[in-house]
Amino acid sequence: MNPLLRASGWLDEARVSEEREPEAMALAAATADGRPSVRMVLCRGIDSRGLRFFTGYESRKGRELDANPHAAVAFHWASLGRQLRVEGPVSRLSGADSDAYFQGRPRGHQISGAVSPQSRPIASLDELRQQTAELTRRFEGRDIPRPVTWGGYFIEARVVEFWTRGDDRLHERQRWDLEGGVWKPTLLAP
Ligand SMILES: Cc1cc2nc3c(=O)[nH]c(=O)nc-3n(C[C@H](O)[C@H](O)[C@H](O)COP(=O)(O)O)c2cc1C
């Protein structure tokens, strides 16, 4: 069995039952010398090999992932009493994949993605608002090109863990490890 198919099913169920942000996941990255950082991002798809998300390549997470290309994510779906964890190596999506996703975003999101130097200090939000207005005028009637500093990452799953809430804290934890191309299940104590 491929646990990513079940993971994708859990995300689909969360899209129905979770009131807000079913795709939100905590993403952990670390510097080359192993100092961790974590923040929420949106999962934009789970396939049979892993999952994808989009961000600024020069953001803190982008710089950390480029220097140390490994990530861990965790979803929590309170409505379902479930947690899903995925770990593995990370790579950038192709330019074509990032372009395809970028072109489907609302225009306002495209523009803010283009003007925001994500994770860098700024003098004020007004500065970004002005740049947003300027870019909106400059590209009137035309597509906004994807900035080269913005795009997707793919986390190739090597570990997947399904956590299901149980009575009296006897939660079920099923961990899957990819070993030699084969997924191996293990039941873990809660
Ligand atoms: C629910 C939620 C979803 C978010 N989704 C994204 C996302 O998909 N991509 C992204 O770059 N930032 C997203 N953010 C903002 C990040 O949490 C973070 O502030 C930003 O990416 C900068 O992080 P960094 O400085 O660690 O790189 C989201 C925040 C929240 C609260």
The ligand as an SDF file (V2000), in Angstrom:
LIG
                    3D

 31 33  0  0  0  0  0  0  0  0999 V2000
   -2.8420   29.5640    7.3540 C   0  0  0  0  0  0  0  0  0  0  0  0
   -1.5870   30.1470    6.7340 C   0  0  0  0  0  0  0  0  0  0  0  0
   -1.2170   29.7590    5.4570 C   0  0  0  0  0  0  0  0  0  0  0  0
   -0.0560   30.2710    4.8770 C   0  0  0  0  0  0  0  0  0  0  0  0
    0.2990   29.8280    3.6300 N   0  0  0  0  0  0  0  0  0  0  0  0
    1.4750   30.2480    3.0950 C   0  0  0  0  0  0  0  0  0  0  0  0
    1.9230   29.6990    1.8590 C   0  0  0  0  0  0  0  0  0  0  0  0
    1.2960   28.8240    1.2420 O   0  0  0  0  0  0  0  0  0  0  0  0
    3.1110   30.1700    1.3650 N   0  0  0  0  0  0  0  0  0  0  0  0
    3.8520   31.1000    2.0170 C   0  0  0  0  0  0  0  0  0  0  0  0
    4.9060   31.4840    1.5070 O   0  0  0  0  0  0  0  0  0  0  0  0
    3.4660   31.6170    3.2010 N   0  0  0  0  0  0  0  0  0  0  0  0
    2.2930   31.2110    3.7630 C   0  0  0  0  0  0  0  0  0  0  0  0
    1.8900   31.7070    4.9760 N   0  0  0  0  0  0  0  0  0  0  0  0
    2.7730   32.6910    5.6690 C   0  0  0  0  0  0  0  0  0  0  0  0
    3.9020   31.9120    6.3890 C   0  0  0  0  0  0  0  0  0  0  0  0
    3.4150   31.3070    7.5730 O   0  0  0  0  0  0  0  0  0  0  0  0
    5.1230   32.8090    6.7090 C   0  0  0  0  0  0  0  0  0  0  0  0
    4.7380   33.9290    7.4650 O   0  0  0  0  0  0  0  0  0  0  0  0
    5.8550   33.2860    5.4560 C   0  0  0  0  0  0  0  0  0  0  0  0
    5.8940   32.2920    4.4580 O   0  0  0  0  0  0  0  0  0  0  0  0
    7.2990   33.6960    5.7990 C   0  0  0  0  0  0  0  0  0  0  0  0
    7.9470   32.6050    6.4350 O   0  0  0  0  0  0  0  0  0  0  0  0
    9.5440   32.4830    6.5480 P   0  0  0  0  0  0  0  0  0  0  0  0
   10.0600   33.8390    6.9280 O   0  0  0  0  0  0  0  0  0  0  0  0
    9.8050   31.4630    7.6070 O   0  0  0  0  0  0  0  0  0  0  0  0
   10.0810   32.0350    5.2060 O   0  0  0  0  0  0  0  0  0  0  0  0
    0.7420   31.2150    5.5890 C   0  0  0  0  0  0  0  0  0  0  0  0
    0.3490   31.6030    6.8700 C   0  0  0  0  0  0  0  0  0  0  0  0
   -0.7970   31.0740    7.4400 C   0  0  0  0  0  0  0  0  0  0  0  0
   -1.1740   31.5130    8.8470 C   0  0  0  0  0  0  0  0  0  0  0  0
  1  2  1  0
  2  3  1  0
  2 30  2  0
  3  4  2  0
  4  5  1  0
  4 28  1  0
  5  6  2  0
  6  7  1  0
  6 13  1  0
  7  8  2  0
  7  9  1  0
  9 10  1  0
 10 11  2  0
 10 12  1  0
 12 13  2  0
 13 14  1  0
 14 15  1  0
 14 28  1  0
 15 16  1  0
 16 17  1  0
 16 18  1  0
 18 19  1  0
 18 20  1  0
 20 21  1  0
 20 22  1  0
 22 23  1  0
 23 24  1  0
 24 25  2  0
 24 26  1  0
 24 27  1  0
 28 29  2  0
 29 30  1  0
 30 31  1  0
M  END
$$$$
